[in-house]
Amino acid sequence: MDVLSSRVLIHPRDPVRSRSFYRDVLGLAVHREFGPPDAPGTVFFLGNGLLEVSGHSEEPSGTPSTALWLQVRDARAEYARITALGGRGIRPPQKEFWGLVEAWIADPDGVRIVLVEVPADHPLRKDQREF
């Protein structure tokens, strides 16, 4: 398989509320909008990927097996900023036994979002090649 592009799609119960959350609370940049003006879909930049919030669902989308993993520079600062803007915090930032700092929040439909910080001393930041 030759994957040329990919994105995560979310079909929220309340599209207006979810677009506002991802744009205004998380602060994701908009890649593009499409569809009818009264019910547009929005594609957000998500690091090296894209997140599309479009359509409408009557079913809850926040299942325990669904999560977005977002690497950020400072998990504590982002958690504080997001919760101050009304985002729902699930678990405050803490250093995990594998060495990453993780904080958990949820979008308006309960989709878990893991904010991950790679500390400066973590092996992921070190060149593992032998010279």
TIRO-700782 format. One record per atom (N, C-alpha, C): residue number from 1; residue in one letter; x, y, z. Coordinates in nm, 2 decimals, decimal comma. Layout:
<nodes>
pos: NUM&code: A&east: X&north: Y&up: Z $
...
</nodes>
This chain:
<nodes>
pos: 1&code: M&east: 0,08&north: -0,12&up: 0,00 $
pos: 1&code: M&east: 0,00&north: 0,00&up: 0,00 $
pos: 1&code: M&east: 0,09&north: 0,12&up: 0,00 $
pos: 2&code: D&east: 0,06&north: 0,22&up: -0,08 $
pos: 2&code: D&east: 0,13&north: 0,34&up: -0,09 $
pos: 2&code: D&east: 0,04&north: 0,46&up: -0,04 $
pos: 3&code: V&east: 0,05&north: 0,49&up: 0,09 $
pos: 3&code: V&east: -0,04&north: 0,59&up: 0,15 $
pos: 3&code: V&east: 0,01&north: 0,73&up: 0,11 $
pos: 4&code: L&east: -0,07&north: 0,81&up: 0,04 $
pos: 4&code: L&east: -0,03&north: 0,94&up: 0,00 $
pos: 4&code: L&east: -0,07&north: 1,05&up: 0,10 $
pos: 5&code: S&east: -0,17&north: 1,03&up: 0,18 $
pos: 5&code: S&east: -0,22&north: 1,12&up: 0,27 $
pos: 5&code: S&east: -0,31&north: 1,05&up: 0,37 $
pos: 6&code: S&east: -0,33&north: 1,10&up: 0,49 $
pos: 6&code: S&east: -0,42&north: 1,04&up: 0,58 $
pos: 6&code: S&east: -0,48&north: 1,15&up: 0,67 $
pos: 7&code: R&east: -0,59&north: 1,12&up: 0,74 $
pos: 7&code: R&east: -0,65&north: 1,21&up: 0,84 $
pos: 7&code: R&east: -0,74&north: 1,13&up: 0,93 $
pos: 8&code: V&east: -0,76&north: 1,18&up: 1,05 $
pos: 8&code: V&east: -0,86&north: 1,13&up: 1,14 $
pos: 8&code: V&east: -0,99&north: 1,20&up: 1,12 $
pos: 9&code: L&east: -1,10&north: 1,13&up: 1,11 $
pos: 9&code: L&east: -1,23&north: 1,19&up: 1,09 $
pos: 9&code: L&east: -1,32&north: 1,17&up: 1,22 $
pos: 10&code: I&east: -1,38&north: 1,28&up: 1,26 $
pos: 10&code: I&east: -1,47&north: 1,28&up: 1,37 $
pos: 10&code: I&east: -1,60&north: 1,33&up: 1,33 $
pos: 11&code: H&east: -1,71&north: 1,26&up: 1,35 $
pos: 11&code: H&east: -1,85&north: 1,30&up: 1,32 $
pos: 11&code: H&east: -1,92&north: 1,33&up: 1,46 $
pos: 12&code: P&east: -1,91&north: 1,46&up: 1,50 $
pos: 12&code: P&east: -1,96&north: 1,49&up: 1,63 $
pos: 12&code: P&east: -2,11&north: 1,50&up: 1,64 $
pos: 13&code: R&east: -2,17&north: 1,49&up: 1,77 $
pos: 13&code: R&east: -2,31&north: 1,51&up: 1,79 $
pos: 13&code: R&east: -2,35&north: 1,66&up: 1,77 $
pos: 14&code: D&east: -2,26&north: 1,75&up: 1,80 $
pos: 14&code: D&east: -2,29&north: 1,89&up: 1,78 $
pos: 14&code: D&east: -2,17&north: 1,95&up: 1,71 $
pos: 15&code: P&east: -2,18&north: 1,95&up: 1,57 $
pos: 15&code: P&east: -2,06&north: 2,00&up: 1,49 $
pos: 15&code: P&east: -2,01&north: 2,14&up: 1,52 $
pos: 16&code: V&east: -2,10&north: 2,23&up: 1,55 $
pos: 16&code: V&east: -2,06&north: 2,37&up: 1,58 $
pos: 16&code: V&east: -1,98&north: 2,37&up: 1,71 $
pos: 17&code: R&east: -2,03&north: 2,30&up: 1,81 $
pos: 17&code: R&east: -1,96&north: 2,30&up: 1,94 $
pos: 17&code: R&east: -1,82&north: 2,23&up: 1,92 $
pos: 18&code: S&east: -1,81&north: 2,13&up: 1,85 $
pos: 18&code: S&east: -1,68&north: 2,06&up: 1,83 $
pos: 18&code: S&east: -1,59&north: 2,14&up: 1,74 $
pos: 19&code: R&east: -1,63&north: 2,20&up: 1,64 $
pos: 19&code: R&east: -1,54&north: 2,29&up: 1,56 $
pos: 19&code: R&east: -1,49&north: 2,40&up: 1,65 $
pos: 20&code: S&east: -1,57&north: 2,46&up: 1,73 $
pos: 20&code: S&east: -1,53&north: 2,56&up: 1,82 $
pos: 20&code: S&east: -1,42&north: 2,51&up: 1,92 $
pos: 21&code: F&east: -1,45&north: 2,39&up: 1,97 $
pos: 21&code: F&east: -1,35&north: 2,33&up: 2,07 $
pos: 21&code: F&east: -1,21&north: 2,31&up: 2,00 $
pos: 22&code: Y&east: -1,21&north: 2,25&up: 1,88 $
pos: 22&code: Y&east: -1,08&north: 2,22&up: 1,82 $
pos: 22&code: Y&east: -1,01&north: 2,35&up: 1,77 $
pos: 23&code: R&east: -1,09&north: 2,45&up: 1,73 $
pos: 23&code: R&east: -1,03&north: 2,58&up: 1,68 $
pos: 23&code: R&east: -1,00&north: 2,67&up: 1,79 $
pos: 24&code: D&east: -1,09&north: 2,69&up: 1,88 $
pos: 24&code: D&east: -1,08&north: 2,80&up: 1,98 $
pos: 24&code: D&east: -1,02&north: 2,75&up: 2,12 $
pos: 25&code: V&east: -1,05&north: 2,63&up: 2,16 $
pos: 25&code: V&east: -1,00&north: 2,58&up: 2,29 $
pos: 25&code: V&east: -0,86&north: 2,51&up: 2,26 $
pos: 26&code: L&east: -0,85&north: 2,42&up: 2,17 $
pos: 26&code: L&east: -0,72&north: 2,35&up: 2,15 $
pos: 26&code: L&east: -0,63&north: 2,45&up: 2,07 $
pos: 27&code: G&east: -0,69&north: 2,53&up: 1,98 $
pos: 27&code: G&east: -0,61&north: 2,63&up: 1,91 $
pos: 27&code: G&east: -0,55&north: 2,57&up: 1,78 $
pos: 28&code: L&east: -0,62&north: 2,46&up: 1,72 $
pos: 28&code: L&east: -0,57&north: 2,41&up: 1,60 $
pos: 28&code: L&east: -0,59&north: 2,50&up: 1,48 $
pos: 29&code: A&east: -0,50&north: 2,51&up: 1,39 $
pos: 29&code: A&east: -0,51&north: 2,59&up: 1,27 $
pos: 29&code: A&east: -0,60&north: 2,52&up: 1,17 $
pos: 30&code: V&east: -0,68&north: 2,60&up: 1,10 $
pos: 30&code: V&east: -0,77&north: 2,54&up: 1,00 $
pos: 30&code: V&east: -0,69&north: 2,52&up: 0,87 $
pos: 31&code: H&east: -0,70&north: 2,40&up: 0,81 $
pos: 31&code: H&east: -0,64&north: 2,37&up: 0,68 $
pos: 31&code: H&east: -0,74&north: 2,41&up: 0,57 $
pos: 32&code: R&east: -0,86&north: 2,37&up: 0,59 $
pos: 32&code: R&east: -0,96&north: 2,41&up: 0,49 $
pos: 32&code: R&east: -1,10&north: 2,38&up: 0,54 $
pos: 33&code: E&east: -1,20&north: 2,45&up: 0,49 $
pos: 33&code: E&east: -1,34&north: 2,42&up: 0,52 $
pos: 33&code: E&east: -1,41&north: 2,38&up: 0,39 $
pos: 34&code: F&east: -1,51&north: 2,30&up: 0,39 $
pos: 34&code: F&east: -1,58&north: 2,26&up: 0,27 $
pos: 34&code: F&east: -1,73&north: 2,23&up: 0,31 $
pos: 35&code: G&east: -1,80&north: 2,22&up: 0,20 $
pos: 35&code: G&east: -1,95&north: 2,18&up: 0,22 $
pos: 35&code: G&east: -2,03&north: 2,30&up: 0,23 $
pos: 36&code: P&east: -2,16&north: 2,28&up: 0,26 $
pos: 36&code: P&east: -2,26&north: 2,39&up: 0,27 $
pos: 36&code: P&east: -2,22&north: 2,49&up: 0,38 $
pos: 37&code: P&east: -2,25&north: 2,62&up: 0,36 $
pos: 37&code: P&east: -2,21&north: 2,72&up: 0,46 $
pos: 37&code: P&east: -2,28&north: 2,71&up: 0,59 $
pos: 38&code: D&east: -2,40&north: 2,65&up: 0,59 $
pos: 38&code: D&east: -2,48&north: 2,63&up: 0,72 $
pos: 38&code: D&east: -2,43&north: 2,50&up: 0,80 $
pos: 39&code: A&east: -2,35&north: 2,42&up: 0,73 $
pos: 39&code: A&east: -2,30&north: 2,30&up: 0,80 $
pos: 39&code: A&east: -2,17&north: 2,25&up: 0,74 $
pos: 40&code: P&east: -2,07&north: 2,34&up: 0,75 $
pos: 40&code: P&east: -1,94&north: 2,31&up: 0,68 $
pos: 40&code: P&east: -1,86&north: 2,20&up: 0,76 $
pos: 41&code: G&east: -1,78&north: 2,13&up: 0,68 $
pos: 41&code: G&east: -1,68&north: 2,04&up: 0,74 $
pos: 41&code: G&east: -1,55&north: 2,13&up: 0,76 $
pos: 42&code: T&east: -1,48&north: 2,09&up: 0,86 $
pos: 42&code: T&east: -1,35&north: 2,17&up: 0,88 $
pos: 42&code: T&east: -1,24&north: 2,07&up: 0,89 $
pos: 43&code: V&east: -1,13&north: 2,09&up: 0,83 $
pos: 43&code: V&east: -1,01&north: 2,01&up: 0,84 $
pos: 43&code: V&east: -0,90&north: 2,09&up: 0,91 $
pos: 44&code: F&east: -0,85&north: 2,04&up: 1,02 $
pos: 44&code: F&east: -0,75&north: 2,11&up: 1,10 $
pos: 44&code: F&east: -0,62&north: 2,05&up: 1,08 $
pos: 45&code: F&east: -0,51&north: 2,13&up: 1,08 $
pos: 45&code: F&east: -0,37&north: 2,08&up: 1,09 $
pos: 45&code: F&east: -0,35&north: 2,01&up: 1,22 $
pos: 46&code: L&east: -0,29&north: 1,89&up: 1,22 $
pos: 46&code: L&east: -0,27&north: 1,81&up: 1,34 $
pos: 46&code: L&east: -0,12&north: 1,76&up: 1,34 $
pos: 47&code: G&east: -0,03&north: 1,85&up: 1,35 $
pos: 47&code: G&east: 0,11&north: 1,81&up: 1,34 $
pos: 47&code: G&east: 0,14&north: 1,77&up: 1,20 $
pos: 48&code: N&east: 0,18&north: 1,64&up: 1,18 $
pos: 48&code: N&east: 0,21&north: 1,59&up: 1,05 $
pos: 48&code: N&east: 0,08&north: 1,53&up: 0,99 $
pos: 49&code: G&east: -0,03&north: 1,54&up: 1,05 $
pos: 49&code: G&east: -0,15&north: 1,48&up: 1,00 $
pos: 49&code: G&east: -0,26&north: 1,59&up: 0,99 $
pos: 50&code: L&east: -0,38&north: 1,54&up: 0,97 $
pos: 50&code: L&east: -0,50&north: 1,62&up: 0,96 $
pos: 50&code: L&east: -0,61&north: 1,56&up: 1,04 $
pos: 51&code: L&east: -0,70&north: 1,65&up: 1,10 $
pos: 51&code: L&east: -0,82&north: 1,61&up: 1,17 $
pos: 51&code: L&east: -0,94&north: 1,67&up: 1,10 $
pos: 52&code: E&east: -1,03&north: 1,59&up: 1,06 $
pos: 52&code: E&east: -1,15&north: 1,64&up: 0,99 $
pos: 52&code: E&east: -1,27&north: 1,63&up: 1,09 $
pos: 53&code: V&east: -1,34&north: 1,74&up: 1,11 $
pos: 53&code: V&east: -1,46&north: 1,74&up: 1,19 $
pos: 53&code: V&east: -1,57&north: 1,78&up: 1,09 $
pos: 54&code: S&east: -1,65&north: 1,68&up: 1,06 $
pos: 54&code: S&east: -1,76&north: 1,70&up: 0,96 $
pos: 54&code: S&east: -1,88&north: 1,61&up: 0,99 $
pos: 55&code: G&east: -1,99&north: 1,64&up: 0,92 $
pos: 55&code: G&east: -2,11&north: 1,56&up: 0,94 $
pos: 55&code: G&east: -2,16&north: 1,57&up: 1,07 $
pos: 56&code: H&east: -2,25&north: 1,47&up: 1,11 $
pos: 56&code: H&east: -2,32&north: 1,48&up: 1,23 $
pos: 56&code: H&east: -2,35&north: 1,33&up: 1,27 $
pos: 57&code: S&east: -2,34&north: 1,30&up: 1,40 $
pos: 57&code: S&east: -2,37&north: 1,17&up: 1,45 $
pos: 57&code: S&east: -2,46&north: 1,18&up: 1,57 $
pos: 58&code: E&east: -2,55&north: 1,08&up: 1,57 $
pos: 58&code: E&east: -2,64&north: 1,07&up: 1,69 $
pos: 58&code: E&east: -2,57&north: 0,98&up: 1,80 $
pos: 59&code: E&east: -2,47&north: 0,91&up: 1,75 $
pos: 59&code: E&east: -2,40&north: 0,81&up: 1,84 $
pos: 59&code: E&east: -2,28&north: 0,88&up: 1,91 $
pos: 60&code: P&east: -2,26&north: 0,85&up: 2,04 $
pos: 60&code: P&east: -2,14&north: 0,91&up: 2,11 $
pos: 60&code: P&east: -2,02&north: 0,86&up: 2,04 $
pos: 61&code: S&east: -1,92&north: 0,95&up: 2,02 $
pos: 61&code: S&east: -1,80&north: 0,91&up: 1,96 $
pos: 61&code: S&east: -1,68&north: 0,88&up: 2,05 $
pos: 62&code: G&east: -1,70&north: 0,92&up: 2,18 $
pos: 62&code: G&east: -1,59&north: 0,91&up: 2,27 $
pos: 62&code: G&east: -1,59&north: 0,77&up: 2,34 $
pos: 63&code: T&east: -1,54&north: 0,67&up: 2,27 $
pos: 63&code: T&east: -1,53&north: 0,54&up: 2,33 $
pos: 63&code: T&east: -1,40&north: 0,52&up: 2,40 $
pos: 64&code: P&east: -1,38&north: 0,43&up: 2,49 $
pos: 64&code: P&east: -1,25&north: 0,42&up: 2,56 $
pos: 64&code: P&east: -1,14&north: 0,38&up: 2,46 $
pos: 65&code: S&east: -1,17&north: 0,32&up: 2,34 $
pos: 65&code: S&east: -1,07&north: 0,28&up: 2,25 $
pos: 65&code: S&east: -1,03&north: 0,39&up: 2,15 $
pos: 66&code: T&east: -1,10&north: 0,51&up: 2,16 $
pos: 66&code: T&east: -1,07&north: 0,62&up: 2,07 $
pos: 66&code: T&east: -0,99&north: 0,72&up: 2,15 $
pos: 67&code: A&east: -0,88&north: 0,76&up: 2,09 $
pos: 67&code: A&east: -0,80&north: 0,87&up: 2,15 $
pos: 67&code: A&east: -0,71&north: 0,94&up: 2,04 $
pos: 68&code: L&east: -0,69&north: 1,07&up: 2,06 $
pos: 68&code: L&east: -0,60&north: 1,14&up: 1,98 $
pos: 68&code: L&east: -0,47&north: 1,16&up: 2,06 $
pos: 69&code: W&east: -0,35&north: 1,14&up: 2,00 $
pos: 69&code: W&east: -0,23&north: 1,16&up: 2,07 $
pos: 69&code: W&east: -0,16&north: 1,28&up: 2,01 $
pos: 70&code: L&east: -0,14&north: 1,39&up: 2,09 $
pos: 70&code: L&east: -0,08&north: 1,51&up: 2,04 $
pos: 70&code: L&east: 0,04&north: 1,54&up: 2,12 $
pos: 71&code: Q&east: 0,16&north: 1,54&up: 2,05 $
pos: 71&code: Q&east: 0,28&north: 1,58&up: 2,11 $
pos: 71&code: Q&east: 0,29&north: 1,74&up: 2,12 $
pos: 72&code: V&east: 0,31&north: 1,79&up: 2,24 $
pos: 72&code: V&east: 0,32&north: 1,93&up: 2,26 $
pos: 72&code: V&east: 0,45&north: 1,97&up: 2,33 $
pos: 73&code: R&east: 0,49&north: 2,09&up: 2,33 $
pos: 73&code: R&east: 0,62&north: 2,13&up: 2,39 $
pos: 73&code: R&east: 0,61&north: 2,13&up: 2,54 $
pos: 74&code: D&east: 0,49&north: 2,17&up: 2,60 $
pos: 74&code: D&east: 0,48&north: 2,18&up: 2,74 $
pos: 74&code: D&east: 0,34&north: 2,13&up: 2,78 $
pos: 75&code: A&east: 0,33&north: 2,01&up: 2,83 $
pos: 75&code: A&east: 0,20&north: 1,95&up: 2,86 $
pos: 75&code: A&east: 0,13&north: 2,02&up: 2,97 $
pos: 76&code: R&east: 0,20&north: 2,06&up: 3,07 $
pos: 76&code: R&east: 0,14&north: 2,13&up: 3,19 $
pos: 76&code: R&east: 0,08&north: 2,27&up: 3,15 $
pos: 77&code: A&east: 0,15&north: 2,34&up: 3,06 $
pos: 77&code: A&east: 0,10&north: 2,47&up: 3,02 $
pos: 77&code: A&east: -0,02&north: 2,45&up: 2,93 $
pos: 78&code: E&east: -0,02&north: 2,36&up: 2,84 $
pos: 78&code: E&east: -0,13&north: 2,33&up: 2,75 $
pos: 78&code: E&east: -0,25&north: 2,29&up: 2,83 $
pos: 79&code: Y&east: -0,23&north: 2,20&up: 2,93 $
pos: 79&code: Y&east: -0,34&north: 2,15&up: 3,01 $
pos: 79&code: Y&east: -0,41&north: 2,27&up: 3,08 $
pos: 80&code: A&east: -0,33&north: 2,35&up: 3,14 $
pos: 80&code: A&east: -0,38&north: 2,47&up: 3,21 $
pos: 80&code: A&east: -0,45&north: 2,56&up: 3,12 $
pos: 81&code: R&east: -0,40&north: 2,59&up: 3,00 $
pos: 81&code: R&east: -0,46&north: 2,68&up: 2,91 $
pos: 81&code: R&east: -0,59&north: 2,62&up: 2,86 $
pos: 82&code: I&east: -0,60&north: 2,49&up: 2,83 $
pos: 82&code: I&east: -0,72&north: 2,43&up: 2,77 $
pos: 82&code: I&east: -0,83&north: 2,43&up: 2,88 $
pos: 83&code: T&east: -0,79&north: 2,39&up: 3,00 $
pos: 83&code: T&east: -0,90&north: 2,38&up: 3,10 $
pos: 83&code: T&east: -0,94&north: 2,52&up: 3,14 $
pos: 84&code: A&east: -0,86&north: 2,62&up: 3,14 $
pos: 84&code: A&east: -0,90&north: 2,76&up: 3,17 $
pos: 84&code: A&east: -1,00&north: 2,81&up: 3,06 $
pos: 85&code: L&east: -0,99&north: 2,76&up: 2,94 $
pos: 85&code: L&east: -1,09&north: 2,79&up: 2,84 $
pos: 85&code: L&east: -1,21&north: 2,71&up: 2,84 $
pos: 86&code: G&east: -1,23&north: 2,62&up: 2,94 $
pos: 86&code: G&east: -1,35&north: 2,54&up: 2,95 $
pos: 86&code: G&east: -1,33&north: 2,40&up: 2,90 $
pos: 87&code: G&east: -1,21&north: 2,36&up: 2,85 $
pos: 87&code: G&east: -1,19&north: 2,22&up: 2,81 $
pos: 87&code: G&east: -1,20&north: 2,13&up: 2,93 $
pos: 88&code: R&east: -1,25&north: 2,01&up: 2,91 $
pos: 88&code: R&east: -1,27&north: 1,91&up: 3,02 $
pos: 88&code: R&east: -1,14&north: 1,84&up: 3,04 $
pos: 89&code: G&east: -1,08&north: 1,86&up: 3,16 $
pos: 89&code: G&east: -0,96&north: 1,78&up: 3,20 $
pos: 89&code: G&east: -1,00&north: 1,65&up: 3,25 $
pos: 90&code: I&east: -0,93&north: 1,54&up: 3,21 $
pos: 90&code: I&east: -0,96&north: 1,41&up: 3,26 $
pos: 90&code: I&east: -0,85&north: 1,37&up: 3,37 $
pos: 91&code: R&east: -0,73&north: 1,40&up: 3,33 $
pos: 91&code: R&east: -0,62&north: 1,37&up: 3,42 $
pos: 91&code: R&east: -0,51&north: 1,48&up: 3,41 $
pos: 92&code: P&east: -0,47&north: 1,54&up: 3,51 $
pos: 92&code: P&east: -0,36&north: 1,64&up: 3,50 $
pos: 92&code: P&east: -0,23&north: 1,58&up: 3,46 $
pos: 93&code: P&east: -0,14&north: 1,66&up: 3,41 $
pos: 93&code: P&east: -0,01&north: 1,61&up: 3,36 $
pos: 93&code: P&east: 0,07&north: 1,54&up: 3,47 $
pos: 94&code: Q&east: 0,13&north: 1,43&up: 3,43 $
pos: 94&code: Q&east: 0,22&north: 1,35&up: 3,52 $
pos: 94&code: Q&east: 0,32&north: 1,28&up: 3,44 $
pos: 95&code: K&east: 0,43&north: 1,25&up: 3,50 $
pos: 95&code: K&east: 0,54&north: 1,18&up: 3,43 $
pos: 95&code: K&east: 0,51&north: 1,03&up: 3,44 $
pos: 96&code: E&east: 0,50&north: 0,96&up: 3,33 $
pos: 96&code: E&east: 0,47&north: 0,82&up: 3,32 $
pos: 96&code: E&east: 0,60&north: 0,74&up: 3,34 $
pos: 97&code: F&east: 0,59&north: 0,61&up: 3,38 $
pos: 97&code: F&east: 0,70&north: 0,53&up: 3,41 $
pos: 97&code: F&east: 0,79&north: 0,52&up: 3,28 $
pos: 98&code: W&east: 0,74&north: 0,54&up: 3,16 $
pos: 98&code: W&east: 0,82&north: 0,53&up: 3,04 $
pos: 98&code: W&east: 0,88&north: 0,66&up: 3,01 $
pos: 99&code: G&east: 0,87&north: 0,76&up: 3,10 $
pos: 99&code: G&east: 0,94&north: 0,88&up: 3,08 $
pos: 99&code: G&east: 0,88&north: 1,00&up: 3,02 $
pos: 100&code: L&east: 0,76&north: 0,98&up: 2,96 $
pos: 100&code: L&east: 0,69&north: 1,09&up: 2,89 $
pos: 100&code: L&east: 0,60&north: 1,16&up: 2,99 $
pos: 101&code: V&east: 0,57&north: 1,29&up: 2,97 $
pos: 101&code: V&east: 0,47&north: 1,36&up: 3,05 $
pos: 101&code: V&east: 0,34&north: 1,35&up: 2,97 $
pos: 102&code: E&east: 0,23&north: 1,30&up: 3,04 $
pos: 102&code: E&east: 0,11&north: 1,30&up: 2,97 $
pos: 102&code: E&east: 0,00&north: 1,36&up: 3,05 $
pos: 103&code: A&east: -0,09&north: 1,43&up: 2,98 $
pos: 103&code: A&east: -0,21&north: 1,49&up: 3,04 $
pos: 103&code: A&east: -0,33&north: 1,45&up: 2,95 $
pos: 104&code: W&east: -0,44&north: 1,42&up: 3,01 $
pos: 104&code: W&east: -0,56&north: 1,38&up: 2,93 $
pos: 104&code: W&east: -0,67&north: 1,48&up: 2,94 $
pos: 105&code: I&east: -0,73&north: 1,51&up: 2,83 $
pos: 105&code: I&east: -0,84&north: 1,60&up: 2,82 $
pos: 105&code: I&east: -0,95&north: 1,52&up: 2,73 $
pos: 106&code: A&east: -1,06&north: 1,58&up: 2,72 $
pos: 106&code: A&east: -1,17&north: 1,52&up: 2,63 $
pos: 106&code: A&east: -1,23&north: 1,63&up: 2,55 $
pos: 107&code: D&east: -1,27&north: 1,60&up: 2,43 $
pos: 107&code: D&east: -1,35&north: 1,69&up: 2,34 $
pos: 107&code: D&east: -1,49&north: 1,69&up: 2,39 $
pos: 108&code: P&east: -1,58&north: 1,77&up: 2,33 $
pos: 108&code: P&east: -1,72&north: 1,78&up: 2,38 $
pos: 108&code: P&east: -1,79&north: 1,65&up: 2,37 $
pos: 109&code: D&east: -1,75&north: 1,55&up: 2,28 $
pos: 109&code: D&east: -1,82&north: 1,42&up: 2,27 $
pos: 109&code: D&east: -1,75&north: 1,32&up: 2,35 $
pos: 110&code: G&east: -1,65&north: 1,35&up: 2,43 $
pos: 110&code: G&east: -1,58&north: 1,26&up: 2,51 $
pos: 110&code: G&east: -1,46&north: 1,19&up: 2,45 $
pos: 111&code: V&east: -1,42&north: 1,23&up: 2,33 $
pos: 111&code: V&east: -1,30&north: 1,17&up: 2,27 $
pos: 111&code: V&east: -1,18&north: 1,21&up: 2,35 $
pos: 112&code: R&east: -1,11&north: 1,11&up: 2,40 $
pos: 112&code: R&east: -0,99&north: 1,14&up: 2,48 $
pos: 112&code: R&east: -0,88&north: 1,19&up: 2,40 $
pos: 113&code: I&east: -0,81&north: 1,30&up: 2,44 $
pos: 113&code: I&east: -0,70&north: 1,36&up: 2,38 $
pos: 113&code: I&east: -0,58&north: 1,35&up: 2,48 $
pos: 114&code: V&east: -0,48&north: 1,29&up: 2,44 $
pos: 114&code: V&east: -0,36&north: 1,27&up: 2,52 $
pos: 114&code: V&east: -0,26&north: 1,38&up: 2,48 $
pos: 115&code: L&east: -0,23&north: 1,47&up: 2,57 $
pos: 115&code: L&east: -0,12&north: 1,57&up: 2,55 $
pos: 115&code: L&east: 0,01&north: 1,51&up: 2,60 $
pos: 116&code: V&east: 0,11&north: 1,50&up: 2,51 $
pos: 116&code: V&east: 0,23&north: 1,43&up: 2,54 $
pos: 116&code: V&east: 0,35&north: 1,53&up: 2,53 $
pos: 117&code: E&east: 0,43&north: 1,53&up: 2,63 $
pos: 117&code: E&east: 0,56&north: 1,61&up: 2,63 $
pos: 117&code: E&east: 0,67&north: 1,51&up: 2,64 $
pos: 118&code: V&east: 0,77&north: 1,53&up: 2,55 $
pos: 118&code: V&east: 0,89&north: 1,45&up: 2,55 $
pos: 118&code: V&east: 1,00&north: 1,53&up: 2,63 $
pos: 119&code: P&east: 1,03&north: 1,49&up: 2,75 $
pos: 119&code: P&east: 1,13&north: 1,57&up: 2,83 $
pos: 119&code: P&east: 1,26&north: 1,57&up: 2,76 $
pos: 120&code: A&east: 1,34&north: 1,67&up: 2,79 $
pos: 120&code: A&east: 1,47&north: 1,69&up: 2,73 $
pos: 120&code: A&east: 1,57&north: 1,57&up: 2,75 $
pos: 121&code: D&east: 1,55&north: 1,50&up: 2,86 $
pos: 121&code: D&east: 1,64&north: 1,39&up: 2,89 $
pos: 121&code: D&east: 1,59&north: 1,26&up: 2,85 $
pos: 122&code: H&east: 1,48&north: 1,25&up: 2,78 $
pos: 122&code: H&east: 1,42&north: 1,13&up: 2,73 $
pos: 122&code: H&east: 1,50&north: 1,07&up: 2,62 $
pos: 123&code: P&east: 1,51&north: 0,93&up: 2,61 $
pos: 123&code: P&east: 1,58&north: 0,87&up: 2,50 $
pos: 123&code: P&east: 1,53&north: 0,91&up: 2,36 $
pos: 124&code: L&east: 1,40&north: 0,95&up: 2,34 $
pos: 124&code: L&east: 1,35&north: 0,99&up: 2,21 $
pos: 124&code: L&east: 1,42&north: 1,11&up: 2,16 $
pos: 125&code: R&east: 1,48&north: 1,19&up: 2,25 $
pos: 125&code: R&east: 1,55&north: 1,31&up: 2,22 $
pos: 125&code: R&east: 1,70&north: 1,29&up: 2,19 $
pos: 126&code: K&east: 1,75&north: 1,17&up: 2,21 $
pos: 126&code: K&east: 1,89&north: 1,15&up: 2,20 $
pos: 126&code: K&east: 1,92&north: 1,07&up: 2,07 $
pos: 127&code: D&east: 2,03&north: 1,10&up: 2,01 $
pos: 127&code: D&east: 2,07&north: 1,02&up: 1,89 $
pos: 127&code: D&east: 2,12&north: 0,89&up: 1,94 $
pos: 128&code: Q&east: 2,05&north: 0,78&up: 1,89 $
pos: 128&code: Q&east: 2,08&north: 0,65&up: 1,94 $
pos: 128&code: Q&east: 2,19&north: 0,58&up: 1,85 $
pos: 129&code: R&east: 2,23&north: 0,65&up: 1,74 $
pos: 129&code: R&east: 2,32&north: 0,59&up: 1,65 $
pos: 129&code: R&east: 2,46&north: 0,57&up: 1,71 $
pos: 130&code: E&east: 2,53&north: 0,47&up: 1,68 $
pos: 130&code: E&east: 2,67&north: 0,45&up: 1,72 $
pos: 130&code: E&east: 2,76&north: 0,51&up: 1,62 $
pos: 131&code: F&east: 2,86&north: 0,59&up: 1,66 $
pos: 131&code: F&east: 2,96&north: 0,65&up: 1,57 $
pos: 131&code: F&east: 3,09&north: 0,58&up: 1,58 $
</nodes>
